[in-house]
Amino acid sequence: MSSTAEGSARGRVDVEQVTFGYHRDAVVRDVSFRAPPGGFVGIIGPNGSGKSTVIKLISGLMAPWSGHIALDGTDVASLSRREIGRRVAVVPQETDMPFPFTVLEMVLFGRTPHLGGFAFEQERDLQVARSALERTGTLALADRPVTELSGGERQRVALARALAQEPAILLLDEPSAFLDIRHAVEMYDLLRALRDEGVTIVSTLHDLNLAALYCEHIVLLSEGTVYQQGAPSAVITYEHLTAVYETEIYVSMNEITNTLNVLPLDGRSRATLRSPASESSPSRET
């Protein structure tokens, strides 16, 4: 799963038979997967399949009803928020920025787990924050109030704040949801570079093309359970996606990237595919 050596435990995530829900209803059931140090894991599935809940559970924001989650071999439930913050950074699906802090001030909040109780940022903290802004293409926004940013700019600043934590594990919940194509690709190029540097990436994605292009290991959720997991080529198939998303989906190989392309089919194409006269379909290429 990983292009980096697995000898070091730093950055390992183990999710073992985790079940959790809200009130009395289970949202995820018996979910298990592993992200090795420097791995890139993508979690996909329809709305309501439990993707965001899994991210919150790994981050320690919620405790599973049953099962076990470990970071670097240590049960996340035994770690303090500061200890988790020194290992894990989270980029949520939506980032609430109600106060007019500057972008630089917002990113400096990412240094909080590394500071003492009443300590102020030092020069190195400023250097780390500025480096994070530069890597996310937001350095020019450093002096802007966050309340004046677009949704896409806020999302890139949220990633910069996460990078300022210098995490071993980066958790992202639909990080490209508010980004245009260019910035979405740039974000995932950066995530891949971070993976190459040894950071473990676990990301939920709606965009199956990005999942196929960037992720090494895919976890496909369906109604809160793991339907399939493995390499993108083994999970992102016509049969699996059609069963889980309950609609026919075209899957083919991209000759340039040598990864899979995934496209929805419109109503007429679906009708043609379902017609008895249709003996084969390009949507079944993989």
Backbone torsions as a table, in degrees:
resi	resn	phi	psi	omega
1	MET	NA	-23.3	-172.7
2	SER	-124.2	145.9	176.9
3	SER	-88.0	-4.3	177.6
4	THR	-106.0	160.6	-178.1
5	ALA	-65.8	141.6	-179.3
6	GLU	-96.0	9.5	-177.7
7	GLY	-65.0	-35.8	178.7
8	SER	-83.6	137.5	-179.0
9	ALA	-81.7	-16.0	-174.4
10	ARG	-64.4	122.5	179.7
11	GLY	99.9	5.8	-179.1
12	ARG	-84.9	138.2	176.9
13	VAL	-123.2	126.7	176.6
14	ASP	-122.2	121.9	175.9
15	VAL	-115.7	117.1	-172.1
16	GLU	-126.4	111.3	173.5
17	GLN	48.6	49.3	-175.4
18	VAL	-85.4	130.8	173.7
19	THR	-126.5	136.2	-179.8
20	PHE	-158.2	152.1	176.5
21	GLY	-156.9	179.3	177.8
22	TYR	-111.7	132.6	-172.8
23	HIS	59.9	-120.8	-177.8
24	ARG	-104.7	-3.8	-174.4
25	ASP	-96.9	123.9	177.3
26	ALA	-73.1	132.2	178.4
27	VAL	-99.0	-37.5	173.1
28	VAL	-125.5	143.5	-175.1
29	ARG	-136.6	121.3	174.5
30	ASP	52.6	43.5	179.7
31	VAL	-82.4	128.2	178.1
32	SER	-137.4	133.3	168.8
33	PHE	-166.1	168.9	-178.4
34	ARG	-132.8	138.9	171.4
35	ALA	-116.6	111.5	-179.6
36	PRO	-74.6	165.3	176.8
37	PRO	-54.3	127.9	-178.9
38	GLY	74.5	18.0	177.8
39	GLY	-87.3	163.4	178.1
40	PHE	-129.4	101.7	-175.6
41	VAL	-108.7	129.9	175.8
42	GLY	-109.9	133.0	177.7
43	ILE	-108.5	118.7	-178.0
44	ILE	-123.4	167.0	178.9
45	GLY	150.1	165.1	-178.9
46	PRO	-65.0	167.4	172.3
47	ASN	-55.9	138.8	178.6
48	GLY	82.2	6.5	-178.5
49	SER	-85.1	-6.4	175.4
50	GLY	105.5	10.2	-175.1
51	LYS	-61.6	-52.9	-178.3
52	SER	-63.7	-36.2	179.2
53	THR	-61.9	-40.1	178.6
54	VAL	-61.5	-41.9	178.5
55	ILE	-61.5	-44.5	-179.9
56	LYS	-63.9	-36.7	179.2
57	LEU	-67.3	-43.7	179.3
58	ILE	-63.0	-36.0	-177.7
59	SER	-75.8	-7.4	179.3
60	GLY	83.3	6.9	178.6
61	LEU	-67.7	-27.9	178.3
62	MET	-136.5	153.0	179.8
63	ALA	-103.9	134.5	180.0
64	PRO	-65.7	150.7	173.9
65	TRP	-65.6	-40.1	178.1
66	SER	-150.0	164.0	-177.4
67	GLY	96.2	-170.1	-168.7
68	HIS	-147.9	135.2	173.7
69	ILE	-126.2	127.3	-178.2
70	ALA	-126.3	140.6	172.7
71	LEU	-113.0	119.1	-177.6
72	ASP	55.1	34.4	177.4
73	GLY	84.5	-0.9	-179.3
74	THR	-108.4	130.7	179.9
75	ASP	-58.2	126.6	-177.3
76	VAL	-60.7	-28.0	-179.2
77	ALA	-67.3	-20.5	-178.8
78	SER	-90.8	-2.9	-177.1
79	LEU	-97.8	142.5	175.3
80	SER	-75.5	166.3	178.8
81	ARG	-61.5	-37.6	178.6
82	ARG	-65.8	-41.2	179.1
83	GLU	-64.9	-41.0	177.1
84	ILE	-64.0	-42.0	-178.8
85	GLY	-63.5	-24.6	177.6
86	ARG	-81.8	-13.6	-179.9
87	ARG	-108.3	-36.3	-168.2
88	VAL	-125.4	135.2	170.5
89	ALA	-120.9	145.6	-175.9
90	VAL	-123.3	133.0	171.0
91	VAL	-111.2	105.3	-176.8
92	PRO	-74.2	169.1	-179.8
93	GLN	-65.4	-39.8	176.9
94	GLU	-129.9	134.5	-178.1
95	THR	-110.2	116.7	179.9
96	ASP	-84.9	118.6	179.6
97	MET	-127.0	75.0	-172.2
98	PRO	-80.3	-17.8	-176.5
99	PHE	-104.4	146.8	-173.7
100	PRO	-79.9	49.6	170.7
101	PHE	-65.6	153.2	171.9
102	THR	-73.3	162.0	178.6
103	VAL	-58.9	-42.8	179.1
104	LEU	-61.7	-42.5	178.6
105	GLU	-62.2	-41.5	179.6
106	MET	-62.0	-43.0	-178.9
107	VAL	-68.5	-33.7	178.1
108	LEU	-64.3	-22.3	175.1
109	PHE	-60.0	-24.8	177.7
110	GLY	-65.8	-16.7	178.9
111	ARG	-83.6	-8.7	-174.2
112	THR	-51.3	-44.9	-179.2
113	PRO	-62.2	-19.4	-177.0
114	HIS	-96.2	-3.6	-178.1
115	LEU	-101.5	155.4	174.6
116	GLY	-70.8	178.7	-175.1
117	GLY	-53.1	-46.6	-178.4
118	PHE	-123.3	23.7	-177.5
119	ALA	-77.4	150.4	175.7
120	PHE	-102.9	160.1	179.9
121	GLU	-63.0	141.6	176.0
122	GLN	-103.5	178.9	-177.9
123	GLU	-58.2	-39.1	-179.8
124	ARG	-63.6	-37.9	177.8
125	ASP	-61.0	-40.9	177.0
126	LEU	-65.3	-38.8	178.6
127	GLN	-64.3	-43.1	179.3
128	VAL	-63.2	-42.3	-179.5
129	ALA	-64.8	-44.6	179.9
130	ARG	-65.6	-36.6	176.7
131	SER	-63.6	-40.6	178.7
132	ALA	-64.7	-39.6	177.3
133	LEU	-64.2	-41.0	-179.4
134	GLU	-65.4	-42.2	-177.4
135	ARG	-67.5	-27.4	-179.8
136	THR	-96.9	6.3	177.7
137	GLY	69.7	28.1	-177.0
138	THR	-121.1	12.0	-178.4
139	LEU	-60.6	-35.4	179.8
140	ALA	-66.3	-15.3	-179.5
141	LEU	-94.8	3.1	-169.3
142	ALA	-51.8	-38.1	-175.9
143	ASP	-96.0	1.6	-178.9
144	ARG	-80.6	143.1	171.6
145	PRO	-66.2	137.5	-177.7
146	VAL	-65.5	-22.9	180.0
147	THR	-69.8	-12.3	-179.7
148	GLU	-99.5	3.7	-175.8
149	LEU	-85.3	153.0	172.1
150	SER	-75.1	169.2	179.1
151	GLY	-59.3	-42.0	179.3
152	GLY	-66.6	-39.1	177.8
153	GLU	-66.0	-40.8	178.0
154	ARG	-60.7	-38.9	-178.3
155	GLN	-67.4	-38.5	178.2
156	ARG	-69.8	-34.0	175.4
157	VAL	-68.0	-37.4	176.4
158	ALA	-61.1	-39.0	176.7
159	LEU	-66.8	-40.1	178.0
160	ALA	-60.9	-42.0	178.3
161	ARG	-61.6	-41.1	177.9
162	ALA	-63.9	-41.9	179.7
163	LEU	-65.0	-31.6	179.3
164	ALA	-64.9	-19.0	175.5
165	GLN	-73.6	-14.0	-175.4
166	GLU	52.5	56.4	-174.4
167	PRO	-80.4	156.5	169.3
168	ALA	-86.3	-24.3	-178.1
169	ILE	-128.5	129.4	179.1
170	LEU	-118.5	119.1	179.1
171	LEU	-106.2	130.5	-177.7
172	LEU	-132.8	134.8	179.7
173	ASP	-113.0	101.6	-178.7
174	GLU	50.1	56.9	-173.4
175	PRO	-66.6	-19.2	-178.2
176	SER	-100.7	13.7	-173.6
177	ALA	-59.6	-33.8	-176.3
178	PHE	-108.8	13.8	-175.4
179	LEU	-102.7	146.2	171.9
180	ASP	-75.3	175.6	-173.5
181	ILE	-58.5	-45.7	-178.4
182	ARG	-58.4	-50.7	-176.0
183	HIS	-72.3	-29.1	175.4
184	ALA	-64.0	-46.0	179.0
185	VAL	-65.6	-40.7	178.5
186	GLU	-63.0	-38.6	178.6
187	MET	-63.4	-45.9	-178.3
188	TYR	-73.7	-26.9	170.5
189	ASP	-62.4	-41.1	177.9
190	LEU	-65.5	-42.5	178.0
191	LEU	-61.4	-39.4	177.1
192	ARG	-63.8	-40.7	178.0
193	ALA	-63.2	-40.2	177.6
194	LEU	-64.0	-40.9	174.9
195	ARG	-57.6	-43.6	179.5
196	ASP	-64.4	-24.8	177.5
197	GLU	-85.1	-3.6	176.0
198	GLY	108.3	-0.8	178.4
199	VAL	-77.8	134.5	176.7
200	THR	-83.5	129.3	-177.9
201	ILE	-113.9	126.8	170.8
202	VAL	-127.3	116.8	-173.7
203	SER	-133.9	137.0	167.6
204	THR	-85.3	147.3	-179.3
205	LEU	-143.6	138.8	166.7
206	HIS	-90.4	-31.5	-176.8
207	ASP	-80.0	105.0	-176.2
208	LEU	-70.4	-25.6	176.5
209	ASN	-67.0	-42.0	176.1
210	LEU	-65.3	-38.5	178.1
211	ALA	-60.9	-44.6	-179.6
212	ALA	-68.2	-33.6	-175.1
213	LEU	-76.9	-36.2	-170.0
214	TYR	-112.1	-29.3	-172.1
215	CYS	-84.0	145.9	176.7
216	GLU	-90.8	-30.6	-176.9
217	HIS	-135.7	132.5	-178.2
218	ILE	-114.5	133.7	171.7
219	VAL	-112.5	113.3	-179.3
220	LEU	-98.6	113.3	-179.8
221	LEU	-95.9	145.0	174.9
222	SER	-142.0	117.1	179.6
223	GLU	50.9	42.1	173.3
224	GLY	85.0	1.7	178.8
225	THR	-122.0	160.1	177.5
226	VAL	-79.4	111.6	179.0
227	TYR	-78.6	-45.5	176.4
228	GLN	-152.7	154.5	169.1
229	GLN	-151.0	153.8	-178.2
230	GLY	150.2	-160.1	178.3
231	ALA	-63.3	150.5	179.9
232	PRO	-51.6	-40.9	-177.9
233	SER	-65.2	-24.5	-179.6
234	ALA	-88.9	-23.5	-174.6
235	VAL	-102.4	-42.4	-176.6
236	ILE	-85.4	79.3	-180.0
237	THR	-123.2	160.8	178.1
238	TYR	-55.6	-46.7	-176.7
239	GLU	-62.5	-47.8	-177.0
240	HIS	-67.7	-44.8	-177.1
241	LEU	-68.5	-39.4	178.7
242	THR	-63.0	-39.6	179.9
243	ALA	-67.8	-42.1	-173.9
244	VAL	-81.9	-43.4	-177.8
245	TYR	-87.6	-8.8	175.7
246	GLU	59.0	39.0	172.6
247	THR	-157.1	149.5	179.1
248	GLU	-68.9	137.4	-176.4
249	ILE	-133.6	133.4	178.7
250	TYR	-81.6	126.9	178.7
251	VAL	-128.4	124.8	-180.0
252	SER	-144.8	170.6	179.9
253	MET	-92.9	133.0	175.7
254	ASN	-87.3	119.3	-175.5
255	GLU	-70.7	-21.1	-179.7
256	ILE	-81.9	-50.3	-176.9
257	THR	-88.9	-15.7	-175.1
258	ASN	59.1	30.3	173.2
259	THR	-125.6	176.5	-174.2
260	LEU	-83.2	147.3	169.2
261	ASN	-110.7	138.6	-177.6
262	VAL	-126.6	127.7	179.9
263	LEU	-134.4	140.3	172.3
264	PRO	-73.3	158.8	176.3
265	LEU	-110.6	138.9	179.3
266	ASP	-75.0	175.0	-175.1
267	GLY	-59.6	-41.4	179.7
268	ARG	-64.1	-41.4	180.0
269	SER	-66.7	-38.3	178.2
270	ARG	-65.1	-39.8	179.1
271	ALA	-63.9	-41.5	178.1
272	THR	-63.3	-42.1	-179.4
273	LEU	-62.2	-36.7	-177.3
274	ARG	-82.9	-10.3	-177.9
275	SER	-66.2	138.7	177.5
276	PRO	-58.4	-25.0	-179.0
277	ALA	-74.5	-15.9	-178.4
278	SER	-86.4	107.1	-177.7
279	GLU	-86.7	-24.6	179.9
280	SER	-147.3	163.6	-179.0
281	SER	-145.7	140.9	176.7
282	PRO	-64.4	-18.6	179.6
283	SER	-71.2	-9.8	179.2
284	ARG	-102.3	23.9	-176.6
285	GLU	-63.5	-30.7	179.3
286	THR	-122.7	NA	NA
